[in-house]
Amino acid sequence: MAFTAIDDNEIVGFFTMRRPNEFYEELRFGFVIVDSKKRGQGYGKNMLKLGLKYAKEIFGANKVSLGVFENNESAYYCYKAIGFEDVSQDEIEKYTVMGEEWNCLELEMKL
């Protein structure tokens, strides 16, 4: 599922929500994007809070998870500010992006 955040008829953000397995007990956020001109104004937090409410009230999820690149500090602190917690990983996922290796941190929130 894809969600678009709009304010004053202007797109300010976007994210996806999917099931990592066949059940709705856990949902996973992905591709969380806020317009670069709108960052730092609370749009990301509000967008995700609405997504969490939707996950719980519509789907009955009891957990939401997401991944964030270690070098994306602003996104990481946004997720932490609304209650996501770090997940201990035996092995950190690594992705090659534009010729660089990026570590992906795992976070989750119990609903």
C-alpha atoms as an extended CHARMM CRD file, in Angstrom:
* protein
*
       111  EXT
         1         1  MET       CA              0.0000000000        0.0000000000        0.0000000000  PROA      1               0.0000000000
         2         2  ALA       CA              1.2480000000        3.4540000000       -0.8160000000  PROA      2               0.0000000000
         3         3  PHE       CA              0.3230000000        6.5740000000        1.1300000000  PROA      3               0.0000000000
         4         4  THR       CA              0.7990000000       10.1790000000        0.0390000000  PROA      4               0.0000000000
         5         5  ALA       CA              0.7510000000       13.0550000000        2.5410000000  PROA      5               0.0000000000
         6         6  ILE       CA             -0.8230000000       16.2520000000        1.2660000000  PROA      6               0.0000000000
         7         7  ASP       CA             -1.0020000000       19.6760000000        2.9060000000  PROA      7               0.0000000000
         8         8  ASP       CA             -2.7570000000       22.6250000000        1.2410000000  PROA      8               0.0000000000
         9         9  ASN       CA             -3.1630000000       20.5430000000       -1.9470000000  PROA      9               0.0000000000
        10        10  GLU       CA              0.6040000000       20.0520000000       -2.0870000000  PROA      10              0.0000000000
        11        11  ILE       CA              2.3700000000       16.6940000000       -1.7970000000  PROA      11              0.0000000000
        12        12  VAL       CA              4.6850000000       16.7900000000        1.2230000000  PROA      12              0.0000000000
        13        13  GLY       CA              5.5630000000       13.1240000000        1.6760000000  PROA      13              0.0000000000
        14        14  PHE       CA              5.1010000000        9.4890000000        0.8210000000  PROA      14              0.0000000000
        15        15  PHE       CA              5.5870000000        6.0580000000        2.3790000000  PROA      15              0.0000000000
        16        16  THR       CA              4.6250000000        2.4580000000        1.8120000000  PROA      16              0.0000000000
        17        17  MET       CA              3.2200000000       -0.1220000000        4.1850000000  PROA      17              0.0000000000
        18        18  ARG       CA              3.4230000000       -3.8470000000        3.4960000000  PROA      18              0.0000000000
        19        19  ARG       CA              3.1340000000       -7.1920000000        5.2010000000  PROA      19              0.0000000000
        20        20  PRO       CA              6.4930000000       -8.9490000000        5.6570000000  PROA      20              0.0000000000
        21        21  ASN       CA              4.5570000000      -12.2360000000        5.8320000000  PROA      21              0.0000000000
        22        22  GLU       CA              1.0140000000      -13.4200000000        5.1040000000  PROA      22              0.0000000000
        23        23  PHE       CA             -0.4040000000      -12.0480000000        8.3600000000  PROA      23              0.0000000000
        24        24  TYR       CA             -1.2840000000       -8.4900000000        9.3990000000  PROA      24              0.0000000000
        25        25  GLU       CA              0.1660000000       -8.7620000000       12.9340000000  PROA      25              0.0000000000
        26        26  GLU       CA              3.3130000000       -7.0110000000       11.7090000000  PROA      26              0.0000000000
        27        27  LEU       CA              3.4560000000       -4.3250000000        9.0680000000  PROA      27              0.0000000000
        28        28  ARG       CA              6.5560000000       -2.7490000000        7.5710000000  PROA      28              0.0000000000
        29        29  PHE       CA              7.0250000000        0.8630000000        6.5280000000  PROA      29              0.0000000000
        30        30  GLY       CA              9.2560000000        1.6150000000        3.5800000000  PROA      30              0.0000000000
        31        31  PHE       CA             10.3060000000        4.3600000000        1.2000000000  PROA      31              0.0000000000
        32        32  VAL       CA              9.5420000000        7.0610000000        3.7630000000  PROA      32              0.0000000000
        33        33  ILE       CA             10.1530000000       10.3090000000        1.9080000000  PROA      33              0.0000000000
        34        34  VAL       CA              9.4600000000       13.9300000000        2.8880000000  PROA      34              0.0000000000
        35        35  ASP       CA              9.8590000000       16.7510000000        0.3740000000  PROA      35              0.0000000000
        36        36  SER       CA             13.2900000000       18.2810000000        1.0230000000  PROA      36              0.0000000000
        37        37  LYS       CA             11.7130000000       21.7730000000        1.2630000000  PROA      37              0.0000000000
        38        38  LYS       CA              9.3350000000       20.5270000000        3.9880000000  PROA      38              0.0000000000
        39        39  ARG       CA             11.7780000000       18.6510000000        6.2160000000  PROA      39              0.0000000000
        40        40  GLY       CA             12.1270000000       19.7350000000        9.8300000000  PROA      40              0.0000000000
        41        41  GLN       CA              8.5050000000       20.9040000000       10.0370000000  PROA      41              0.0000000000
        42        42  GLY       CA              7.0080000000       17.7640000000       11.5880000000  PROA      42              0.0000000000
        43        43  TYR       CA              5.5330000000       16.3040000000        8.4080000000  PROA      43              0.0000000000
        44        44  GLY       CA              7.4930000000       13.0630000000        8.7060000000  PROA      44              0.0000000000
        45        45  LYS       CA              6.4560000000       12.4940000000       12.3130000000  PROA      45              0.0000000000
        46        46  ASN       CA              2.8020000000       13.2980000000       11.6440000000  PROA      46              0.0000000000
        47        47  MET       CA              2.7270000000       11.1730000000        8.5140000000  PROA      47              0.0000000000
        48        48  LEU       CA              4.1440000000        8.1700000000       10.3650000000  PROA      48              0.0000000000
        49        49  LYS       CA              1.8980000000        8.6680000000       13.3940000000  PROA      49              0.0000000000
        50        50  LEU       CA             -1.1220000000        8.4870000000       11.0780000000  PROA      50              0.0000000000
        51        51  GLY       CA              0.3820000000        5.3850000000        9.4600000000  PROA      51              0.0000000000
        52        52  LEU       CA              0.7990000000        3.7590000000       12.8790000000  PROA      52              0.0000000000
        53        53  LYS       CA             -2.8010000000        4.5870000000       13.7770000000  PROA      53              0.0000000000
        54        54  TYR       CA             -3.9650000000        3.0770000000       10.4790000000  PROA      54              0.0000000000
        55        55  ALA       CA             -1.8470000000       -0.0500000000       11.0260000000  PROA      55              0.0000000000
        56        56  LYS       CA             -3.3580000000       -0.6200000000       14.4680000000  PROA      56              0.0000000000
        57        57  GLU       CA             -6.9690000000        0.4310000000       13.9490000000  PROA      57              0.0000000000
        58        58  ILE       CA             -7.5850000000       -0.8150000000       10.4040000000  PROA      58              0.0000000000
        59        59  PHE       CA             -5.3190000000       -3.8760000000       10.2270000000  PROA      59              0.0000000000
        60        60  GLY       CA             -5.0280000000       -4.7910000000       13.9000000000  PROA      60              0.0000000000
        61        61  ALA       CA             -1.2220000000       -4.8770000000       13.6960000000  PROA      61              0.0000000000
        62        62  ASN       CA              0.6640000000       -5.1970000000       16.9590000000  PROA      62              0.0000000000
        63        63  LYS       CA              4.0770000000       -4.2470000000       15.5500000000  PROA      63              0.0000000000
        64        64  VAL       CA              5.4860000000       -2.0120000000       12.8210000000  PROA      64              0.0000000000
        65        65  SER       CA              9.0580000000       -2.2990000000       11.5930000000  PROA      65              0.0000000000
        66        66  LEU       CA             11.2880000000       -0.3700000000        9.2190000000  PROA      66              0.0000000000
        67        67  GLY       CA             14.8710000000       -0.0780000000        8.0750000000  PROA      67              0.0000000000
        68        68  VAL       CA             16.9380000000        3.0980000000        7.8820000000  PROA      68              0.0000000000
        69        69  PHE       CA             20.3980000000        3.7020000000        6.5200000000  PROA      69              0.0000000000
        70        70  GLU       CA             22.8790000000        4.4440000000        9.2900000000  PROA      70              0.0000000000
        71        71  ASN       CA             24.0390000000        7.6250000000        7.5460000000  PROA      71              0.0000000000
        72        72  ASN       CA             20.4780000000        9.0480000000        7.4190000000  PROA      72              0.0000000000
        73        73  GLU       CA             20.5910000000       10.5650000000       10.8980000000  PROA      73              0.0000000000
        74        74  SER       CA             17.6160000000       12.8980000000       10.4670000000  PROA      74              0.0000000000
        75        75  ALA       CA             15.3310000000        9.9970000000        9.5110000000  PROA      75              0.0000000000
        76        76  TYR       CA             16.7200000000        7.8240000000       12.3110000000  PROA      76              0.0000000000
        77        77  TYR       CA             16.0200000000       10.5120000000       14.9350000000  PROA      77              0.0000000000
        78        78  CYS       CA             12.5580000000       11.1380000000       13.4740000000  PROA      78              0.0000000000
        79        79  TYR       CA             11.7010000000        7.4450000000       13.9350000000  PROA      79              0.0000000000
        80        80  LYS       CA             13.1660000000        7.3850000000       17.4460000000  PROA      80              0.0000000000
        81        81  ALA       CA             11.2130000000       10.5330000000       18.3980000000  PROA      81              0.0000000000
        82        82  ILE       CA              7.8770000000        8.8500000000       17.6710000000  PROA      82              0.0000000000
        83        83  GLY       CA              8.7520000000        5.6880000000       19.5620000000  PROA      83              0.0000000000
        84        84  PHE       CA             10.5750000000        3.2910000000       17.2540000000  PROA      84              0.0000000000
        85        85  GLU       CA             13.2570000000        1.2770000000       19.0250000000  PROA      85              0.0000000000
        86        86  ASP       CA             16.4790000000       -0.2430000000       17.7420000000  PROA      86              0.0000000000
        87        87  VAL       CA             16.4160000000       -3.9580000000       17.0140000000  PROA      87              0.0000000000
        88        88  SER       CA             19.5060000000       -5.9280000000       17.9260000000  PROA      88              0.0000000000
        89        89  GLN       CA             20.9320000000       -7.5430000000       14.8090000000  PROA      89              0.0000000000
        90        90  ASP       CA             23.3900000000      -10.4160000000       14.6360000000  PROA      90              0.0000000000
        91        91  GLU       CA             24.5190000000       -9.1220000000       11.2760000000  PROA      91              0.0000000000
        92        92  ILE       CA             23.8430000000       -5.6460000000        9.8830000000  PROA      92              0.0000000000
        93        93  GLU       CA             22.4540000000       -5.5900000000        6.3550000000  PROA      93              0.0000000000
        94        94  LYS       CA             24.7140000000       -3.7570000000        3.9260000000  PROA      94              0.0000000000
        95        95  TYR       CA             23.7610000000       -2.2650000000        0.5820000000  PROA      95              0.0000000000
        96        96  THR       CA             25.9500000000       -0.8410000000       -2.1430000000  PROA      96              0.0000000000
        97        97  VAL       CA             24.6300000000        2.5900000000       -3.0840000000  PROA      97              0.0000000000
        98        98  MET       CA             26.4240000000        4.7490000000       -5.6490000000  PROA      98              0.0000000000
        99        99  GLY       CA             29.6050000000        2.7300000000       -5.1430000000  PROA      99              0.0000000000
       100       100  GLU       CA             29.5310000000        3.0680000000       -1.3450000000  PROA      100             0.0000000000
       101       101  GLU       CA             28.5810000000        0.4800000000        1.2680000000  PROA      101             0.0000000000
       102       102  TRP       CA             25.7060000000        1.6320000000        3.4920000000  PROA      102             0.0000000000
       103       103  ASN       CA             24.6260000000       -0.0980000000        6.7070000000  PROA      103             0.0000000000
       104       104  CYS       CA             20.9030000000       -0.5520000000        7.2970000000  PROA      104             0.0000000000
       105       105  LEU       CA             19.6270000000       -0.3400000000       10.8720000000  PROA      105             0.0000000000
       106       106  GLU       CA             16.4410000000       -2.1330000000       11.9000000000  PROA      106             0.0000000000
       107       107  LEU       CA             13.8110000000       -0.4560000000       14.0780000000  PROA      107             0.0000000000
       108       108  GLU       CA             10.3970000000       -1.5200000000       15.3620000000  PROA      108             0.0000000000
       109       109  MET       CA              7.5180000000       -0.3050000000       17.4420000000  PROA      109             0.0000000000
       110       110  LYS       CA              5.0600000000       -2.3900000000       19.4050000000  PROA      110             0.0000000000
       111       111  LEU       CA              1.5010000000       -1.0990000000       19.0520000000  PROA      111             0.0000000000
